[in-house]
Amino acid sequence: MARPEIVGKLEDLLDWLKLRWTQFVIPLGVAVLTALVVQFPFQSDLPHYRAGEISRQDIRAASDVIFVDEELTKRRQEAAAQAVLPVFDVDAQMREVSRDRVRETFRSARPLVRQDPDEFQRLLAEGLDLNLLSTEWQSLQSWGLSRAFESALLESITNAHETLIYDESINRSGQRNRLILRDLLTEREEILSLPEFRAQNRSVEQARDLIRNSPPLSLRQLPDQQRILAKKMALQLIQASVSLNPVETETRREEARQQVERVVEEVSKGQMIVREGDKIEARQALILERLRMTQASRQDLKAFAGFTTLLFLMIFLFYWVGTRNFRKFRLSSHDRIVLGGYFVVAIALIAVIYSLFQSFADESRSNLVLLCLLPLGFAGMTLRLFTSMEITSFLMVLFSVCVGWMTQNPFFALTTLIVGLSGAAAMRHVSQRMDVLKAGVFTGLIQAVCVLIGLLMGLVSTVGLDPVWVDLPITLSFCVLAGLFSAGIVLFSQPVIEFLGYTTDLRLMELSSNNHPLLREMIIKAPGSYFHSFTVSQLSEKAAEAVNANPLFARVASLYHDVGKLKKPQYFIENIKGENRHDKMVPSMSALIIANHVKDGIELAHQYKLPQAIIDCIPQHHGTALISYFYDKARKNAEDESEVDERDYRYPGPKPQTKEAAIIMLADAVEAASKSLSQAGPDQLRQQVNATIRRFFLDGQLDECDLSLKDLNAIGNAFVNVLQGVYHQRIDYPHLRKETPTNEETKTISKKSSAKSANS
């Protein structure tokens, strides 16, 4: 029978929901928490008391209440669960199973000793779960698995299993030093004393000590080398025949919990809960809390449910539209959680400030005071510190809706949206803290313009205000103060944002200073690598501007991309003075040293607490690219080129995951390759740049980042423009011609430059 079409569609929908559950759970959580802040639905006339406080009045139950004392119920359930003894399974056949496994594995492996050594090793390793050194495998193969060797293993296993063998889970047996032993074969159970059980049986370590200290005769009669290896194998073959069954134990404990009846409390209408002056007990505090929840207004609950649903639909719709129409709207689970959490905190902050200022506004019966004093721009300004303008715009629409709902004033919502977006736009090129204050002033001026428009349109009332508020210059100056207040919140939020794993432009500017200890150390110990990184930073910055990436991040990450060379600077061509150490090394070792600067760089970056985004660029700027110089050298030196494994000459990766990381990869290679040009004219530079980009593209290094072919062309043009400035033609000064390098010196320079691309 064919499946109905509607059923198929429903199943497809369910599969889609399973894959995208976070897209529902996080928006729903944000909607609920935001609605709680904005709506405050659960309110009651009953005062809120805690256990131990003194009641200031007589309190009677206003209605019948029946509820479960969850805390007391849970305590009783846990007490019942802990009374259940742990269940240990006994495998009485473990000795024979282990012996049979040795016999069968040896029988299968003997014919392979000479025929297929690799299969011989694999069969023994998997069949007996052995972990031996390569030399030990070779010895075992040369001995040929004699019958005496096999007998020694079998007798060792037999002696060890004369008693039951238990593992370390016995130490977690728990209650009253007793345990349940369950025979897996007969399913018979018995309860034993833990000390008695330990006295009559052996632990795994005790069984191994028996083999070490009292080996059987057959083991002692083996030649020395065979005896040592047989003993090592026997120790690895010892397995516990008694072990904790956590699933069965937890199942029985859960059954014990379920058998405990819930503790139900009943309170009748009019019943005295607590009298004035009495100390409130824990049970009374619980009853009062239940009464408060019961007395919450049903109308508030309806409004809460409605507003929560509205917010959820808006958040989900914005996310759904954004991910399908905006390239910068791709969010990880971490981003969703942080943005959702920040949104709730921002709403809570504006709600607190609103409630503080509201008393003054209520006395004056005007909303002008609130409109001038509320820092409406801080949300957009802060969001722009660590996310894109597209995401900020969507969240500001939601934020303005919440502010409008909270204030019950549509003009507040519109003003919040305008001021928030203006603040976000002003934060685009923030590079120092003074820029944040300037953005705050700009935001305050926009807020003042909105207030002025509201006054002109009659949307803002001045009834009952003190004359000072009606004075327009003073009123507008308060708006500027609100903007500075927003800037203060942004500066306060910056360390928190960076703690959550985001890299702000302010932090990047601090890292770009040559006074940073890691850069200072690089200038002193590896000046060649530093100046290489500096040139790469200039290339990366211009390329990032060309493809609408983050130029500041690209520049700063480039400065630190090669910090791993600090560990062994003398092995990198840009730092070599005189003899090249690689000339005396095999290519594989040279490649290993070159590749290790990635690992060393990550360690140094963590040591100096660099942002994770910059640390990620250190391995990604090489991706899984080939260390071609030493790979080619290894192939030339090898008798058979097929013996050289290309994988040994590739960086560990991963490939670039972002535009900026990919740009740094290309800039690094282009800078190194440009040094090998004998003539650095525009045509030669463009040809070299295009060839380098094409090489990485064809090698698949750019497969995992968001760069298009159009972007690659723009990046190439940006590189050429920068390199033309670096290698521009200079005037030929006659008196300097005598200092022109000799032919031999020119060859040496050319050789070092050609190796630069392999060592960078």
N, C-alpha and C positions, 0 to 999 in steps of 0.2 A: 504494500500500500504506500503510495507516494506521501511524503511529508507535506502537510498544508503549508502554503507560502507564508502565512502569518506566523506559524510556529518557527519556521526558519529565520524569519526576520527577528523574532524575539530572542532566539538563541544567539544570533549574530550580535544583537545589542548587548546581551549579557556578557559575551566574550569581550566585547569592546570595553564594557564597564570594568571588568576584572583587570584589564591592562591599564586602565586609566583611573583607578580608584582614588589616587591622590588628587586628581583634578576635581573630585567631588568632596572628599573628606576635608581638605584644607580650606576651600571656599566656604564649606558649611561651618567649620570651626570658627573661621574669621567672622562669618555672618552672625553666628550665635554670640560670640564674645563682644562684638561691636554693638549688637542690639542690647546686650546686658548693660553696657556702658551708657548707651544713648537713652534707652527706654526705662531702665531701673524698674522692672515689672514687679519684683517681689518685695512689696512693702506691707507693713502691718502697723497697727496702733500699739501693739505690745512692745514694751521696751526690750532691748537686747541685753540679756544677762549671761554671764559666764559662771561656771562652777566656782564657788568660793566667794562670790560677791554678795553684798547685803541688799536684800530687796527693799526698795523705797516705797512699796505700796502692796496692798492685798491684790492678788491676781487669781481670778477664777477662770475656768474654761468656758469660752463663749459658745462652744459647740462640742458635740461628741467627737472624740478622736480615737481611732484605733491604729496603732502603728507597731512595727517590728523593731525591737531593740537590736539593731544590727551588730553593734559592738559586743554586747553580751553574748549574742548568738554565735558570733564568730569565735569568741574566746572558748565557748563550750565545744564548738566544732573542732577547733584545733587541739583541745585537750583530748577529745575522743580519737582524733587522727594520730596523735603522738603515742597513744596507748597501744596502737597496732604495732606488732613486732615486725621487723624487716624480714623479707623472704629471701633466702639464699638457695640457689639451684645447685644440686649435686649431680655431676656427670660422672657416674661410676665407671663408665667405659673409656674415660680419658686416657688411661694408660695403654689399653689395647689399640685405641684409635691412633695414638702417637706412634706406637710400635709399627702398626700396619702402614702408616704413612711413610715411615722410614724405609720399610721393606719395599713397598711399591715404588717409591721414588728412586731408590738405589737400583732396583731391577730395571726400570725404564731408562736410567741414566747410563748404566754400564756400557751398552753398545755405542753410546755417543762419545765416549772418551776420546777416541781417535777419529771417528767419522765427522763429528760436528761439535767442536769445542764450545762455540757460542751457545748452541742449543743445550749442550750439557750444563753449562753454567745457568742458563735461564731456567731449565727444568728443576735443578736443585734449589735455586733461589726461590722460585715460586712454590714448588712443592713442599719445601720444608721451612719457608719463610726465613731464609738465612741472610745475614748481612756480613759478608766477608770482604777482606781486602783483595785486590787484584792478584797480589803475590800468593795469597792463600788459595785462591781459585786455581792458580797455575799448579801449586803443589798438589792440590786435591786431584787435579787431572793427571798429573804425572804418576801418582800412586795408584790410580785406577780403581778406587773404591773396593778395596779388598774385603773379603768376608770377615777378617779379624776386625777391621775398622768398623764394619757394620755391627758386629756383635758387641763391640765396646759401647757403641751408641745405644743399642737396644738394652743392654744390661744396666747402663746408667739411668735410662728412663725407668726401667723396672724398679730399681732401688729407690729412686726419688719418689715413685708413686706407691710405695709400701703403705703410706697413709694418705688421707685426703690432703690436697694442696689448696690453700686459700690465698686469695689476692688481698690487696690493701683495702678493698671495700669493706672488709671485716671490721676495720677500725671505725667505720661510720655506722655500725650496727645500732648504736643508740640505746634504746630504752631498757633500763633495769638489767643490763648485761645479759640479755637473753636474745635468742634468734630462732627463726623457723628454718629448718632444713627440709627442702623438698627434692625428692629423688625424681629426676627427669624421666627415668625409665618406668618406675612403678607409680609415680605421682603420690607416693606415700610421704607424709609430713610428720616431723617431730620437733618439739621445742627443746632446745638445749641451752645449758649455761655457757656463756661465752668463755669464761676462764677454763672450764672443763674442755670445751671444744678445742681451744688453742693448745691445751696441754697434750691432747691426744693426736694432734695433727700438725702439719707443717705449713709455714708460709712459703710463698714462691722463693723468697730469698733464702730461707732455711733449706729448702730442697736444693738450691744451687750451691749453698755452702757444703752440703753433703757430698756433692760431686767434686767440689774443689778440694775438700779436706779428706774425704774417704772414698776415693774413686774405686770402682770395681776392679777385680783382678785382670779382666780382659782389657781394660783401659790402661792399667799400669804396665802391661806386657808389650804395648805398642812401642815402636821406636820414638825417640824423644820428640821429633818434629810432628809426627803423626799424633802422638799423645796430646800435645799442646793444642793442635787444631781440633782433634776429636772432643777434647774437654770444652773448647769454646763452642763447638756446634751443639754439644749436649746441653750446655747452659741455655742456649737460645731455644732449644726444643722443649724446655720445661714450661708447661702451661698449667694454670690453676684449674682444678676440677670443682672448686666451690667458688661461686661468685654471686654478688648481690644482683637480684632481679628488680631493678628500680621500677619497671612498668607494673609488675604484679604488686609490689609493695605500695606504690602510689594508688593503684586501683582499689586495694583493700582499705587504704586510709580514706580515699574519697567516699567509699561506701559507708565508712564509719561517720564521716561528716554528714552525709545525707540522712543518716538515721537519727541525727540530733534534731529535735523539734525546735522550731523558731520560738524565740521569746517574744510574746505578744503583750503589749501594754494597752490598756483600755482606760480612757479618761471620759467621764460623763459630763455633760453640759452642766455648768454651775458648780462643779467640783472645785474646791479650794486647792490651788496648786502650791502657793507659797504666801505666807503672811508678811506684812510689813515688818522690817527689822530682822527677819530670819536670814540665816546664811543659806545660800542656794546650793543644794547638793547636785552631784553630777546627773542623777536621774531627773531632778526637777529642771535643770538646764536643758536636757534633751526634750522633755515634754514641752517646755516653753518654745523651743525652736520649732517643734512640730506644729504647735498652735500658730506661730507666726507664719509658717508656710501655708497652712490651711486658710488663714484669714486674708491672704493676698488677694487683691482684687481680680476677679475673673475678667473684667474689662481690660486691665493691664496685661493679663496673659494673652488675650486675643490680639492686642496691639503688638505685643512682643513677637507672637508667632507670625503675624502678618509682616512686620518689618524685617524679621529674620529671613522669611521667604523671599521678600523683595531684594534684600541685599545679596542673598545667595544667587538668585537669578542674574543679577547685574554682574556680580563677580565672575560667575561661570560664563556668561555671555561675552564679557569683555575678554576673558582669557581665550575663549574659543575663537572669537573674531581676530584677536591679536596674533595668535600663533599661526593663523592661516593667511594673514595679510601683511605682517611686518616681520622682517628678517631679524630684527633685534629683540623680538618678543619670545625667544627661546629661553625657557627657565628650567633650571634643575630643581630637584626636590628641595635642596638647601635654599635656593633662591625663593621658592614659594613660601617656605616656612618663615624665612627672615622677613620677607616683604609683608606676609600676613601678620606676623608678630608686630612689626613696626607699625603697620596700619592701626592695629588695635591700641598700641601704646600711644600713638599720636592722637587718636580719638579720645582716649582716656585723659591725656594731658590737656587737650583743648576743653574737655568737659570740666576738669578741675578748675582751670583758669576761668572758664565761663561762670561756674558756680560762685567763685570768689568775687568776681566783678558784678555779678547779677544783683547782689544786695544793694549796691550803690545805684545801679541802674533802676531797680525797682522803686527806690525812694524818689528818684527824679522822674519816674514814669516815662523814660525815653530810651530808645535803643541806640542813640547816637554814641553814648558813652561806651557801650560794648563794642560797637563797630570800630571805634577809634583805638581801643585798648587791646583787643584780642590780637595775638600774633598769628594772623591768618596765613602768613607766608612760610612758616617754618617747615611745614610738611613737604611742600614742593621743593624747597631748598635742600632739605636733608636727603630726600629721595634722590635728587640729582647728584649727590655725592657718590653714590654707589650703583646707580642703575641708569638706564637709557632714558631719553626724553620721551620716547613712545610709552614706556611703562609708567613713567611719572605722570604723563597726561591722563592715562586711564585711571590711575589711582586717585588723582586729584578730582576727577569727576565723582568717584565714589565718596571721597572725603567731603566734597562740597554738599553732596546729598545728605550725608550724615549730619553735617553742621546745620543745614537747613531744617532737618527733622528735629534736631535737638533744640534749636532756637525758635522753631515754628515760624520762621521768617524766610520766604524765598529770596529776598534781596541779600540776606546773609549768605545763602548758598551761592548765589551768583558772584558776590564779592569774593568769597573764599576761592572760587574757581579761578577768577581773573588774577587775584593776588598770588595764588599758589603757582599758577603757570608762569607768571612774570618772574617770581623768585627762582623757579627752576631754570628759566632761560638765562637769568643773570648769573647762575652758577656754572655756566658752560665752560668758561675759561678761568676758573679759579686756580691760582697757583700759590697763593699765600693767604695768611689769615686776614690781612687787610682787605683782600678781595672779597672775603665773606662779609665783612662789615659794609663794604661798598654795595654788595648785593642786597644787604639788609636795608640800607638807606633807600636804594632803588625800589625795593618792595614796599617800603613805607610810603614812598611818594605815590606809587600806584594805588595803594590803599586809600591815600588821601584823595586822589582823583575820584575813586569810587564813592567815597563819602560825599564829595562835592556834587557828583551826579545825583546821588540819592537825595541830597538836600534840594537840588533844583527840581527834581521830579516829585518831591513831596513824599518819597518813600522812607525818609528818615525824619522822625519827629524830634522837635526841640522843646516840647511842652514840659514845663516844670523844671527846666534846667537852670543851673546857676549861670549868671551872665558870662562868666569866664568861658563856659563851653560854647556860647553862641559867638564868641569872638573867633572868626574864621582862622586867622593865622595860628592861634593857640590850639584850636581843634586839630588842624592839620599837622601841627608839630607833634601832637600825641600819636598820630599815625606813624610818623617817622620813628618815634620811640618804640612803637610796636614792631616796626621793621627791625630795629636794632635788637629788640628782645628775640625776634626770630633768629637773627644771626647768632646771638648768644646760645640759643638752643642747638643750632647747627654745630657750633664749635664744641659744645659739651658732648654732642652725640658722636663726634668724629672718632674718639678712641674706642667707643663701643662698637662702631661699625667696623673698624679695623680689627678688633678682637674677634668679630664674627667671621673674619676671613676675607674681607673686602679691602681693596687697595684704593684709597682716595687720592685725588690729585695733590692734596696738601702733603700727604705722606710721600708721594713720588717726588715732589720737589725737594723734600728733605733728603731723600736718598740720592738725588742727582748731584748733591754738593760733593766737591772733592775732599771736604773735611770728614766725610764718612770714613771711619777707621778701616773698613775693608778696601775702599778705593785708595786710601793713603798707603796701605800696605802693598797694594798692587803697583802703585806708581814707583815705590822704592824697590820692591823685589822683582817685579816683572814689568818694567817700563814698556817693553815692546808689546806685550799683551794688552797693557792699558791703552796705548795709543791705537792699537788695532781695534779695541773695543770702542774707543772714542769715535773713530771713523765709522764703525758699524752703527753707532748710535745716530750719527748724522744721516747716514743712508736710511736707516729704519724710520727716523722721524719724518723725513720727506716722503718716503713711500707710504707711510701710514696716512699722511695727509691726503695723498693722491687717491686712496681707496676708502676714505671716510672711516678709517680705523682710529684707534686712540694713539695719536702721535707722541704724547707725553709718556705714556706707558711703554711704547715701543722704544723710545730713546733711553729711558731709565733701565728697562730690562736688558737692553743691549750693553749697557755699562757693566752689568754683572754677569753676562752670559758665559764669560770665560774665567770666572774667579777660581775655578778648580785648577788652573795652571799655576796658581801660587804654590801648590804642594811641590811641584817639580818644574820650576820655570825654565831650567837649563835644557830641558828636553823639547822645547818648542822653538821653532826656527826664528821667530821674531825676537827671542831673548838670547839666542846663541851668539856668543862672541868667540871667534876662533874655531876650535875643533868642534865638529858636529858629533855628538855622542852616538847618534843613530848609525853612523858609519861603521861602528864596531859591534853592532847588535844585529841579531836576526830579525827579519821583518815582523815575525809574529810578536816578538817581545816589544818592538817599537809600536806596533799597532795597539797592543794591550796598554802601554803607557799612555798613548794618545787618547784612547777611549776612556781610560780611568779618570781623565780630568773632568768628565761629566759627574761621576760619583763623588769625586772630591769636591766639586763645585756645590753639589747639593748639600754635602755635610757642612761646608763652610757657610752656606746660605742659612741653614738651620742654626748654626752656631751664632751667627750675627743677627738672627731673628728677622730675616728678610720676609716680606709678604709671600704667601703661598703662590700667588699669581706669578711673581718673578721667579720663584723657585721652579715652578712648572716649566718655565721657558728654558731652563738650563739643559735638561735632557731633550726637550722638544726641538731645540735649535739645531740639533744634529739628526734628530729622527732615528731612522735605521739606515742612514746613508753609508755608503762604502768608503772606507779609508783607502782610496784608490792608489795613492803613491806607494804605500807599503804592500798593498795587494799585488800591484803590478811587479814590484820588486821581488816579492815572494815567488811569483810565477816564473820570473826570469831565472831565479836561483834554483828552482826545483827541477829535478830530472824529469818528472812527469807533472805537467800543469794540473792534471786532474786531482793530484794529491793535495792541492791547496784548496781548503774549504773556504768559500767566500763568506760564510757566516762568521768565521773567526775574525774577519776584517770589517765587520759592520758595527756601528754604534748600537747600543741596546734599545734605544727608543724611549718613549713612544714618538710617533710622528706628530708634527704640529697639530694642535687641536683648535687653535684660534688664528685669526688673521695676523695678529701681532707676532705670535711665535713663528709663523711661516715667513713673515717679512724678515725677522731676525735671522732665520736660517739662510734665506737668499742673500741678505746683506752681508752676512759673515763670509759666505762663499765668494760673493762678488768682490769684496774688499781683498780677500786673499788672492783671487785669480788675477785681479788687476795689477798686482805687484809683479806678476811674471811677464807683463807686456814690455817688449823692448821699445815700442813706440806707443804712447798713450794718446793718440789722436781721437777725435770724436768717433770716427768710423771703427777704429780698433776697439774702443771702449764699448760701443753699442754691440758690436759683434760678440765680444767677450761676455757682456751682460746677458744677451739673448741666449748664448750657448749655455751659460750657467743655469739660467732659469729653466731652459728646455731640459737640461740633464736631470734636474730635480723633479720636474714634472713627469718625465718618462719613467723615472725610477719609482714613481708612486708616492713620493714623500709628501705631496700636497693633497693626497686623497681625503684626508680626514679634517681639513680646515675649510672654511667658507670663503674660498677665493675663486673667482670666475676667471675665464680667459681674458676678459676685458680688464680685470684687476691686475693680472700678471703683466699685461702690456703697459698699464699705467705705472706699475712698480718699476718695470724696466726703464721707462722714460725718466722716472724720478732718480733712479740710480745713476743713469748717464749724466744727468744735469749736475748731480753732486760730484761725481768723479771728474767731470770736466773742470770744476772749480779746484779740485785737489791737484789734478795733473795739468793745469793750464801751462801754456808755453811761456817761458821766461826770456828776458833779454839776454843775449849772448855777450857777456862781459869779457873782453879780450884778456884782461890780466888774470882771469880765472882759468884760462884754457890750460895753463900749465898743471892745474890740479885735476885735470880730467883723468879718470881711472885708466889704467893700462888694460890691454886686451885680456890679460889673465885675471885681473880684478873684476872686469866686466863679466867674465864667465862665472866667477865665483858668486857674484851678486845674482846673476841669472839663475844659477843652480839653487841658491837659497830661496829665491823668490818662488821658483816652481814648486819647491817642497812646502811652501807656506800653506797652500790650499789643503795639503794632507794633514798638516799639524795644527791647523786652527780649529 
